[in-house]
Amino acid sequence: MLEKLLSVIGAYRLYEKWLWQQVGNGQKIEHIAMILDGNRRWAVENELNPWLGHEKGAETVEKLIDWCEKLDVKFLTLYAFSIENFRRPRQEIEEIMRIAEEKFRKLLTDERIHKNKIHVKVIGSVNMLPDNLQQLIADVEKATEAYDRRFLNFAFAYGGRAEILDAAKTIACKVKNRELRLEDIDESTFEKYLYTSHMPNQEPDLIIRTSGEERLSGFLLWQAAYSELCFLDVYWPEFRFIDLLRAIRTFQRRKRRFGT
């Protein structure tokens, strides 16, 4: 049994090394966005409470940050909790908020965040979150707002339609107050009022969704117009470095024409 296990581990490492070499020799990827799906289903299949799936998924996020640093990915946007997710059972939501609070508190003193100058931002309807979590998010954003080497975005209490509506409402108010002229509004102007406007590159090169589902579920509806999509049949808590490498290799093999 031990020999078989060692053989599997050895094969995994060889495959990872081979993928790493292929990705390293391919086109560099700058912005990855991910829909972190499958936490609950992973928990159910392992006969665990749903929030233990979210706990495991949060641990995978910590690994992902390291992997993206290794791959020199500058922008990482993670869809962690949608506005629709508030419809879930009360206990599950409370546990998710507890896990989020724990992880954001850890980010405040995380050496990787400050050493690598990672700008952390939460995009979404933050006002819908518990007051203590809102304050913690504000503290993390304040502590990292001057950083610009890397950007880490958490789409939390997020909705793509809500983002577009919020931008449209802000622009409408500015036009009404004569701060903007209607004839000056174009795509570039509109993008200044999106949740991701703090980044120089708002549009993901690649969007990855785990769990086997093949839809965006409202994620970055404006920004994803020309993104490459990759759907992986693996639950988020089980996501591995080789899964990320495989997704990037898929991206590198595609020919991006942008309508030409």
Number of C-alpha atoms within 10 A of each C-alpha: 6 7 8 9 10 11 12 12 12 12 12 13 13 12 13 18 13 14 20 18 12 16 21 13 10 14 13 15 18 17 21 21 26 24 23 23 23 23 23 21 17 24 20 14 8 12 9 13 13 19 20 21 23 26 19 16 24 22 13 18 18 12 14 17 16 13 16 19 16 9 16 14 17 18 26 21 24 21 24 22 21 19 16 11 14 14 9 9 9 10 11 18 16 13 16 21 17 15 17 20 19 14 17 18 16 12 22 19 12 12 11 13 20 15 8 13 17 22 24 27 24 22 20 23 18 18 10 13 15 13 11 11 19 15 14 18 22 14 16 20 19 14 17 19 16 12 16 16 11 19 24 18 21 19 28 22 21 26 23 22 14 14 23 18 13 16 17 15 13 14 21 16 12 14 15 12 10 10 11 15 13 13 7 9 12 9 8 9 12 16 16 14 18 22 23 22 12 15 16 10 15 19 21 23 22 22 25 21 25 23 21 14 15 14 11 17 14 15 22 26 14 17 17 18 11 15 18 18 20 18 18 18 14 18 21 27 26 15 20 16 17 17 17 17 21 19 20 24 18 15 23 19 10 9 8 13 7 8 5 4
